[in-house]
Each structure stands twice: as structure tokens, then as C-alpha cells.
Amino acid sequence: MKPTSSGELLLDYAIKILSLHEESHSALKEREIKTISIGTIETLAIYFLPAILEKFKKL
């Protein structure tokens, strides 16, 4: 199986995203974080934020 040219392009982006994700975790692991600020629109805050915050607390 071989990806299309568009698939190869997206794969390159996915690899970069995963690399940046790992890099951000490594950078933040060394810091002590005491507060988190979240900015969102009201609709998202009402429907999605409670579940996300609950999951965050568990982690």
C-alpha cells in the first residue's frame, strides 16, 4: 500500500506535529506550572469544558 502525494504531505505534517507535541511535553516537564488559563467562546465552555476539566483533574 502506498499513500497518495496528498497522503505523503499529510504524513509529513503529522510527523512534525507529533515531534512538536513531544518537545512541548519535555519543555513543560521541567517547569512547575501552578495556573492554567483557558480562553474559549461561551458555547464551547458550557458544553465541552466541564468534561475536559474533569478528565484533566483525574490525570
C-alpha positions in Angstrom: 0.0 0.0 0.0 1.4 3.4 -0.9 -0.1 6.8 0.1 -1.1 9.4 -2.5 1.0 12.5 -2.8 -1.5 14.3 -0.6 -1.2 11.5 1.9 2.5 11.8 1.9 2.2 15.5 2.5 -0.2 15.0 5.4 2.1 12.3 6.8 5.0 14.8 6.9 2.8 17.3 8.8 1.6 14.6 11.2 5.2 13.6 12.0 6.1 17.3 12.7 3.0 17.7 14.9 3.9 14.6 16.9 7.5 15.8 17.2 6.4 19.2 18.5 4.0 17.5 20.9 6.8 15.5 22.4 9.1 18.6 22.5 6.4 20.7 24.3 5.9 17.9 26.9 9.7 17.8 27.5 9.9 21.5 27.9 7.0 21.8 30.3 8.1 18.8 32.4 11.0 20.9 33.6 8.8 23.7 34.8 6.5 24.0 37.7 3.1 25.1 36.5 0.7 26.5 39.1 -2.0 28.0 37.0 -3.6 27.4 33.6 -5.6 30.0 31.7 -8.2 28.8 29.2 -9.8 31.1 26.7 -12.9 29.9 24.7 -16.3 31.0 23.5 -19.2 30.6 25.8 -20.9 27.8 23.8 -17.8 25.6 24.0 -17.3 26.4 27.6 -20.8 25.3 28.5 -20.9 22.1 26.6 -17.3 20.8 26.4 -15.2 22.4 29.1 -16.7 20.6 32.1 -15.9 17.1 30.7 -12.4 18.3 29.7 -11.7 19.7 33.2 -12.9 16.6 34.9 -10.6 14.5 32.7 -7.7 16.9 33.5 -8.3 16.6 37.2 -8.1 12.8 37.0 -4.8 13.0 35.2 
